[in-house]
Amino acid sequence: MASEAVIVSAVRTPIGRAGKGSLRDVRPDDLAALVIKAAVERAGIDPGQLADHALGCAYPEGKQGYNIARRAGLLAGLPIEVPGATVNRFCASSLQALRIAAHAVWSGEADGYLVSGVESVSQVGRTSKDEDKHPDLVADRCGDVYIPMGVTAENVAKRYDVSREDADAFALGSHRKALAAQDSGLLARSIIAVPLADGTTAGTDDGPRRDTSAERLTGLKPAFADDGVVTAGNSCPLNDGAAAAIVTSAELAERAGLAPRARIVGTAVSGVAPEIMGVGPIEAIKTVLRRAKLSIDDIDVVEFNEAFAVQVLAVARTVGIDVEQQLNPAGGAIALGHPFGMTGVRLIVNLLDNLDAAGGRYGIATLCVGGGQGMAVLVERLA
């Protein structure tokens, strides 16, 4: 009989604005080490019981290179016997790391697993040289994987008939929900403050804006097409941050006296044309629900990465997600931010906290992936 995979802790840093925000001068390996140490401490697990460590990072180069998973683990003070591997599925990198952990537990290969994710756009950026691009990866051959993400969002808006008004209204709602969650202390539950060089700490997300209004959003110009829907206001910004979680077998949790917060019910991935990558989660969500013999109506909270308002709305309408009742109760990436490699585990952090706050049972974390992919993870709250 396969072991159940349970999440016994999940934490994150605040999310900083890339280039000008609170975390711009903090190394990504230090960010990852901070949350790794905190996740181990909150779980109450002996780190020697961790079989492995998977860290998600979308751009594993520069200060995020040289297998940052191993380096961050050592910086966090883990035993040298705990190895580490850096995982890349672009925006779903750390959710893929969680999937790896679940698979290891389900198979009986591991009892304890460390999962993390990090991205510092401030310190590493996003490099893309034309000479590095494969000439066959264009729309009329294999699919244009290099297409700008904003253009894919415009394609989704047209194909799924999402209006500028709806996109802006959704973006405003994201900020309002995030601010309410900040003010209530909900977001602070799982945020680990980051020490800064000047002796202060960063403990809250940079992104949520109290001055955002419908009028301000309406006044922004389209970013990718003259008559387009996508603007800087209804898209996620560029960011820095890290998150970590501990996944164990139910048996280890019981033996060690750990307190599982949720069990991982299932995971799924999917692929779509790169030009409409934003709708990748549709099939992933349907698949994970079908395997669990559940419907979207059984789900209490959906944490959906808000890469662009238009793609979230397109997926929500297609799958049947109730935007007001189920979706991102504490706001999403439009307000909070989207540090690529961090986001998958950040979704899990928010999902668990929002399920606790609502007293809910089932939750889904999902996101689209550049290049034309989707991913979803279904959990059942236990705490």
N, C-alpha and C positions, 0 to 999 in steps of 0.2 A: 504494500500500500504506500502510495507516494506521500511524502511529508507535506504539510501545509506550510506555505511561506508567509511569515507575518512581519509587519513593520513595527519595530519597537521604539524607534525614535526618528525624528525628521526635523531638521533645523536649516536655517539659511542666514546669510548676511542681509543687511539692507541692500537695496539695489541703487547703484549710483549712475548718474548721467555720464556717458562716455565723454572724455575730453575736458569736461568742466565740472564734474560732479564730485561728490564726497570721497569716492574711492579711486579717483584718477591716478593717485600716486602710490597705490598699494599693489604690490606684486601679486599676480594671480596664484602663484604657489602658496603664498602666505594666506591669501583669502581661503583657499581650499583647506590648508592645514588648520585654520581656525575653526571651520565648521566640522571638520573631521573629528577633532578633539572634543568639540561640544557634543556631537552626535553620540560618540562613545560614552561620554560622561552621563548624558541624559538617559541613555539606554541602561546604564549600569552593568554593561557587559565587560568581561575580561577581554581586552583586545587580543589576547593570545588565542581566543576562540574564533577569531575571524580567519576564514580560509583564504580570502582573497579580497581585492579592492578593485572595483571598476569605476573609473572617473570619466564622465562625459565632457568633451571639449570640441567645439566646432572648428576652431582654427588652432590645432596643436603644433604651433611653431613659435620661434622666438622664445620669450619667457614662458610660453605654454608648451614648449617642445621638450625633447629629451625625456619622454615618458613622464609627464607631470604627475601622473597618478602615483608613481613610485616616490618621486621627490616630495610630494605633498604629504604622503604617509609618513615618511621619515621626519619631515619637519614637524608633524603633529605628535611625534614621539611614539608612534606605533612600534611594536617589536620588529626587528629586522626580518623576522621570519614571515611577516605578513607582506606578500608581494603586491603588485599593482599593475593594472593595464589601462591605457587610455583608449577610450571608445569614441568613434565619430559616426554619428548619423545626423550631422548638421544640427538643426534646432531640436531634434529628439535625442540628442546624444546621451544625456543623463537619464532620460526615461528608458533608453535602450540599456543603459548600465543597470537600472533596476530590473529590467526584463532578464538580463543575464543572471542576476542574483536569484531571481525567482526560479529560473530554469535549473540553476545549480542546486537549490534546495529541493525542488520538486523531484529531481533525478536522484537525490540522495548523495550527491557528490560533496555537498557542503552543508554545514549546520549554521554557520554564521558568515555574513557577507557585509562588507562596507561598500556603500554606493555614494558617489558624489558627482558634482558637476561644477564647472567654473568657466567663466569667460571674462576677459578684460579687454574690451575694445579699445580702451584708453592706452593700454600698454602694448597691445599686439596688433590691433586693427584688423583689417580684412584685405588681404593682398589678392590681386587678380591681374595677371599680365596677358595680353592678347596672344603672345607667342606660346603661352602655356596651354591654351585652349585647344582641344581636339577638333579638327576641322569637320569631322563627321557628326559631331553633336550639335546639330542645327535642326530647326523645325521640320524641314522637308526630308530629313533622313532619320535620325534616331530620336529626335526631340531636342529642343533647345534648352539644355540644362543650365546654360549661362544667362538666360533671360533675366533681366532685372526683376526683383521680387514685386516691385510696385506695378510693373507692367502685367505680371500675372494676376495681381489683384484687380486691375482694370478689366482684364479678360473675364474674371469671375463675375464682376459687377454687371457686365453686359450679358453674359450667358445666363445668369441667375436673376437678372432684373432687380438689382439692389440699387436704390436711389441714393443720391448725395444726402438728402434729408435724413433718410434712415441711418446712414453711416455716421453722420454727425451726431444724431440723437443717441446712438449707441455709445459713441465715444464720450459724450458728456455723462452718460450714465455710469461708465466705467470710472471716471474721475470721482463722481459723487459717492459711489459705493466704496471706493478705496479710501476716500477721506473719512467717511463714516466709520470704516474699519480701523483706521488709524486712531480716530478720536475715542472709539470705544475700548481700545487696547487689544482688539482681536489680532491684528497683525503683529503686535509686539510679542505675543505668546511664544513665537518660534524664531524670532530674530535675535541673532547673536551680534552684539555691538562690536564694531571693528576699531581697534586702537589706531590712531593716526599719528603721524610724525610730530605734530605740534603739541602732543599730549592730550588732545581731546579724543572723543570717540564719535563714530557715525553709527546711529542706532535706528534711523527711520529712512524709508525710501525717499529718494529725491523727487520722484516723478509726479505724484498726485498734485494737481494744481487747483488752488482755491479760486483763482481768478478766471478759470475756464468757464465760458458761458456759451449759450447757443449762438449769440451774436458774434463772438470771437471765432468760433468754429466756422460759421457761415462765411466769414470774411476771408478765410484762407484760400489761396489759389490752388487749383489742382496741381499735383506734383509731377504727373507722368503723361498727361494729355490735356490739351487746351480745354476740352469739354468733359474732362474726366471727373471721377467720383473720389479718387484717392488723394488725400491731403496729408500734410504733416500732422494735422490734428486728429485724424481718424486712423492713424497708423501707429505702431509701436516705435519708440525711439531706439537709439543705440545705447548700450549699457554695460555695466560691470557688476559682477557679483558671484557668489558661490553658495552651494547648498549641499547637504549630506544627509544620509539616512542609514540606519542599520536594519538589515533584513536577516531573520533567523528562521530556523524550523520551529514549529510549535513545540516540539519536544525539547529543544534547547531552551526556549523561553521558559518552559515549565520547570526544567531542572535547575536553571540558573536564577529563578525567581524574577524574571523580567516581566514587564507589563506590556503585552502587545496592544498596539493602537488599532490595527486593522490587519486583515488577511488579504493577500493578493489573490483574487478570484481567477483572473485571466488577463492575457495580453493579446494584442493583434496589431499587425502592420498591413499596409496597403500601398498600392502604387497607382498613380494617375499620370496623365500627360504633364510634363514639366510646365507647360504654358498655363495650366490651371492648378498649380500645386496647392493652392489654398483649400481646395475641396478634398484633399487627400484623406482627412479624417472620416469622411462619410462611410466608406466601406470598412475602415478599421473599427468604428463604433458599432456598426451593424454586426460585424463578425464577432466581436467580443461579447455582445449581448446574446447573439444566437447560441454561441457555445455555452453560455451560462444559463440558457433557457430563461432569459429575462427580456423585458421590453424597456424602452426608454422611459415609460411611465413608472417603472420600478426604481428609477434612479433619483436620489434626493438632491445630489449636487453634481454638476458637471464643471470641472475646471478646464477651460478651453483657452489655449494661448491665443491672445488677441494680436496676431501679427498685423492683421488689417481688419477693420470693422466689417468690410464687405464680405470677406471669406467666412468670418464667424457667423454672420447673418445667413449666408447662403447655406452653410452646413446645418445650422440650427433649424432652418425652415425645412430642409430636406429630411433630416432625421426626426424632427418633431421635438426638439429641445425647447422648453419654455424659457424664453430669455429672462422673464421677470422672476420666475419662481425657482429655476434650477441653475441658471448659468452665472458663474463667477460672482458669488454673493459679496465678496470683498474687493471687487474690481479685478481687472486683468491687466495684460501687458501694455495696453494703450496708456493706462495711468501708472502702473507699477514699473514697467520696463521689461525688456527681453534680452538678458545676457545669454546668448545662444546656448552654450554648454551647460549653464546653470538651470535653464528654464524647466526641463523635465522634472527634476526633483523639486524645484520651487512649486510646480503645480501640485505635487504630492503633499508638500508642506501645507499649502493653502487648503487642499482638499480635506486633509485630516482635521485641520482646525475648524473649517466650515461645517464638516459633518458633526463634530463635537458640539459646536454652537447650536446647530439645528436639531441635535438629537437624531440625526439621520442614520440610515443603515448602509445604503449603497452609494458609491460615488465613482465617477469616471474622470480620469485625467487624459487629455487628448490634445493633439497639435498637428499642424501641417509641417511639411519639411521641404526645403528647397530642393529642386530636382524632380519633384513630383512624387511625394510619399505622404503617408499619414500613419499615425500611431495612436493607440488607446490602451489604457490600463484600467481595469475594473477592480475596485477594492470593496470590502465589507468591513464596516467599522465594528470594533470589538470592545473598545474602552467604554 
